Each structure stands twice: as C-alpha cells, then as structure tokens.
Amino acid sequence: MNGVQKLKEIRRIVKEELKHIPRGDEAQNMLRMIYWNARLNSLGKKPKFKNKEECLKYAIKVVQETYPGFSPQYDKEFFELDDTGDSK
C-alpha cells in the first residue's frame, strides 16, 4: 500500500469512528476536531497515542481545559472507558 492509499484508509477509519462522537455545541465539536487529529496521529508512523480510547481521553482533557463543565457525548460501548475516563 503506498502512502496515499494508506492515508485514505486511515481517514476512512477515523471518519467511521467519528460516527460514535456526535456533533453538538462548540465544545462537543471541538472534541470531535481534537479527536480527529489525535486519532490520525495514532494511526501514523510515530504515534503519540496507543488506541482510540487514549485519543478520546486526550481530546476530553483538552476540551475541559477550555470548558471546565464540559460533559462529553460519545458512544460508551464503542469507546471502552471506565467511569473515570480511563481505558478498561
């Protein structure tokens, strides 16, 4: 698989995963944007994150720095986090 095909496949994967993080208000949309970037990185050559759950935890943390009362909306069955937001 060449680089362009690999990038298309990575984008397809992340786009499918975003179906489990709904659109919403400014903070929720910020969550989606940060998740998109973190997840693209995690599937690349030098990943900063191990899996989709780490990407989501990171995105939630960043959004909550700007919106302290933010309660993220996401598919809790798809993203296997425990009640504290940690990976199971």
MODELLER restraints for C-alpha pairs under 7 A, 6 or more apart:
rsr = mdl.restraints
at = mdl.atoms
rsr.add(forms.Gaussian(group=physical.xy_distance, feature=features.Distance(at['CA:10:A'], at['CA:40:A']), mean=6.73, stdev=0.5))
rsr.add(forms.Gaussian(group=physical.xy_distance, feature=features.Distance(at['CA:10:A'], at['CA:43:A']), mean=6.65, stdev=0.5))
rsr.add(forms.Gaussian(group=physical.xy_distance, feature=features.Distance(at['CA:14:A'], at['CA:36:A']), mean=6.61, stdev=0.5))
rsr.add(forms.Gaussian(group=physical.xy_distance, feature=features.Distance(at['CA:14:A'], at['CA:39:A']), mean=6.68, stdev=0.5))
rsr.add(forms.Gaussian(group=physical.xy_distance, feature=features.Distance(at['CA:14:A'], at['CA:40:A']), mean=6.96, stdev=0.5))
rsr.add(forms.Gaussian(group=physical.xy_distance, feature=features.Distance(at['CA:20:A'], at['CA:74:A']), mean=5.72, stdev=0.5))
rsr.add(forms.Gaussian(group=physical.xy_distance, feature=features.Distance(at['CA:20:A'], at['CA:75:A']), mean=5.10, stdev=0.5))
rsr.add(forms.Gaussian(group=physical.xy_distance, feature=features.Distance(at['CA:21:A'], at['CA:32:A']), mean=6.65, stdev=0.5))
rsr.add(forms.Gaussian(group=physical.xy_distance, feature=features.Distance(at['CA:21:A'], at['CA:73:A']), mean=6.37, stdev=0.5))
rsr.add(forms.Gaussian(group=physical.xy_distance, feature=features.Distance(at['CA:21:A'], at['CA:74:A']), mean=4.46, stdev=0.5))
rsr.add(forms.Gaussian(group=physical.xy_distance, feature=features.Distance(at['CA:21:A'], at['CA:75:A']), mean=6.46, stdev=0.5))
rsr.add(forms.Gaussian(group=physical.xy_distance, feature=features.Distance(at['CA:22:A'], at['CA:73:A']), mean=6.67, stdev=0.5))
rsr.add(forms.Gaussian(group=physical.xy_distance, feature=features.Distance(at['CA:22:A'], at['CA:74:A']), mean=6.51, stdev=0.5))
rsr.add(forms.Gaussian(group=physical.xy_distance, feature=features.Distance(at['CA:23:A'], at['CA:29:A']), mean=5.63, stdev=0.5))
rsr.add(forms.Gaussian(group=physical.xy_distance, feature=features.Distance(at['CA:27:A'], at['CA:63:A']), mean=6.48, stdev=0.5))
rsr.add(forms.Gaussian(group=physical.xy_distance, feature=features.Distance(at['CA:27:A'], at['CA:67:A']), mean=6.85, stdev=0.5))
rsr.add(forms.Gaussian(group=physical.xy_distance, feature=features.Distance(at['CA:28:A'], at['CA:72:A']), mean=6.53, stdev=0.5))
rsr.add(forms.Gaussian(group=physical.xy_distance, feature=features.Distance(at['CA:30:A'], at['CA:63:A']), mean=6.74, stdev=0.5))
rsr.add(forms.Gaussian(group=physical.xy_distance, feature=features.Distance(at['CA:31:A'], at['CA:59:A']), mean=5.58, stdev=0.5))
rsr.add(forms.Gaussian(group=physical.xy_distance, feature=features.Distance(at['CA:31:A'], at['CA:60:A']), mean=6.29, stdev=0.5))
rsr.add(forms.Gaussian(group=physical.xy_distance, feature=features.Distance(at['CA:31:A'], at['CA:63:A']), mean=6.16, stdev=0.5))
rsr.add(forms.Gaussian(group=physical.xy_distance, feature=features.Distance(at['CA:34:A'], at['CA:59:A']), mean=5.34, stdev=0.5))
rsr.add(forms.Gaussian(group=physical.xy_distance, feature=features.Distance(at['CA:35:A'], at['CA:55:A']), mean=5.91, stdev=0.5))
rsr.add(forms.Gaussian(group=physical.xy_distance, feature=features.Distance(at['CA:35:A'], at['CA:56:A']), mean=5.84, stdev=0.5))
rsr.add(forms.Gaussian(group=physical.xy_distance, feature=features.Distance(at['CA:35:A'], at['CA:59:A']), mean=5.40, stdev=0.5))
rsr.add(forms.Gaussian(group=physical.xy_distance, feature=features.Distance(at['CA:38:A'], at['CA:55:A']), mean=5.52, stdev=0.5))
rsr.add(forms.Gaussian(group=physical.xy_distance, feature=features.Distance(at['CA:39:A'], at['CA:52:A']), mean=6.43, stdev=0.5))
rsr.add(forms.Gaussian(group=physical.xy_distance, feature=features.Distance(at['CA:39:A'], at['CA:55:A']), mean=5.78, stdev=0.5))
rsr.add(forms.Gaussian(group=physical.xy_distance, feature=features.Distance(at['CA:41:A'], at['CA:47:A']), mean=5.45, stdev=0.5))
rsr.add(forms.Gaussian(group=physical.xy_distance, feature=features.Distance(at['CA:41:A'], at['CA:48:A']), mean=6.66, stdev=0.5))
rsr.add(forms.Gaussian(group=physical.xy_distance, feature=features.Distance(at['CA:42:A'], at['CA:48:A']), mean=5.85, stdev=0.5))
rsr.add(forms.Gaussian(group=physical.xy_distance, feature=features.Distance(at['CA:42:A'], at['CA:49:A']), mean=5.01, stdev=0.5))
rsr.add(forms.Gaussian(group=physical.xy_distance, feature=features.Distance(at['CA:42:A'], at['CA:50:A']), mean=6.26, stdev=0.5))
rsr.add(forms.Gaussian(group=physical.xy_distance, feature=features.Distance(at['CA:42:A'], at['CA:51:A']), mean=6.72, stdev=0.5))
rsr.add(forms.Gaussian(group=physical.xy_distance, feature=features.Distance(at['CA:49:A'], at['CA:55:A']), mean=6.19, stdev=0.5))
rsr.add(forms.Gaussian(group=physical.xy_distance, feature=features.Distance(at['CA:53:A'], at['CA:79:A']), mean=5.85, stdev=0.5))
rsr.add(forms.Gaussian(group=physical.xy_distance, feature=features.Distance(at['CA:53:A'], at['CA:80:A']), mean=6.63, stdev=0.5))
rsr.add(forms.Gaussian(group=physical.xy_distance, feature=features.Distance(at['CA:53:A'], at['CA:81:A']), mean=6.76, stdev=0.5))
rsr.add(forms.Gaussian(group=physical.xy_distance, feature=features.Distance(at['CA:53:A'], at['CA:87:A']), mean=6.10, stdev=0.5))
rsr.add(forms.Gaussian(group=physical.xy_distance, feature=features.Distance(at['CA:57:A'], at['CA:85:A']), mean=6.43, stdev=0.5))
rsr.add(forms.Gaussian(group=physical.xy_distance, feature=features.Distance(at['CA:60:A'], at['CA:72:A']), mean=6.87, stdev=0.5))
rsr.add(forms.Gaussian(group=physical.xy_distance, feature=features.Distance(at['CA:64:A'], at['CA:70:A']), mean=5.74, stdev=0.5))
rsr.add(forms.Gaussian(group=physical.xy_distance, feature=features.Distance(at['CA:80:A'], at['CA:87:A']), mean=5.95, stdev=0.5))
rsr.add(forms.Gaussian(group=physical.xy_distance, feature=features.Distance(at['CA:80:A'], at['CA:88:A']), mean=5.93, stdev=0.5))
rsr.add(forms.Gaussian(group=physical.xy_distance, feature=features.Distance(at['CA:81:A'], at['CA:87:A']), mean=4.44, stdev=0.5))
rsr.add(forms.Gaussian(group=physical.xy_distance, feature=features.Distance(at['CA:81:A'], at['CA:88:A']), mean=5.54, stdev=0.5))
rsr.add(forms.Gaussian(group=physical.xy_distance, feature=features.Distance(at['CA:82:A'], at['CA:88:A']), mean=5.90, stdev=0.5))
